[in-house]
Amino acid sequence: MRVFEFDNAIYKGDLVNDLLTFVITKKEKYKSFLPLIKPLLALYNMDLLSASKIESFVDKFDDKVFASKEQVVKLGELFFKENSDKLDEELLKKVKRGDLIITIAPKEFLEPLKLKTKKIFGTEIDYKTNDIEFICYKERRYEKYKELYGDLEVDEYYTASKKDKDMINRAKKTIYR
């Protein structure tokens, strides 16, 4: 199996920073979160942010951010329309049916890209309760991989970061983008 890191590899930019900025600039009511977001992004950029800290932050947003799957798909559509220049078209063409894509974003957020694979795991949201059930970040990514695929070896792992040691160690070959 080939595994593609969406954040910073297929998407040539910092998806977390870009997405938070996008949401805040598009929705007036979220501008009040700017004082909370700045220190959060600083911790994220220094790789000092935990998945539980992200969850507690997202819980502070009003229920409208992830109110429905359709709303997340629409957010992805608008975001990628505005940020299409940051998509690595060459890498997107390499993604085939059966490949896996990993992202911090909800997988529904990637639907507008009409990817060739349906194997995507990302942050999971219960849209009935508006709770985050799983945040796909740091060590949790590897834990999710093991849960879904056990000891299945990764033939190629496409990433932009040397920090994801567990996935890098599992791969026969790591390709840095």
Buried (B, 14 or more C-beta within 10 A) or exposed (E): BBBBBBBBBBBBBBBBEBBBBBBBEEBEEBEEBEEEBEEBBEBBEEEEBBBEBBBEBBEEBEEEBBEBBEBBBBBBBBBBEEBEEBBBEEBBEBBEEEBBBBBBBBBBBBBBBEBBBEBBBBBBBEBEEBBBEBBBBBEBBBEBBEEEBEEEEBEBBBBBBEEBEBBBEBBEEBBEB
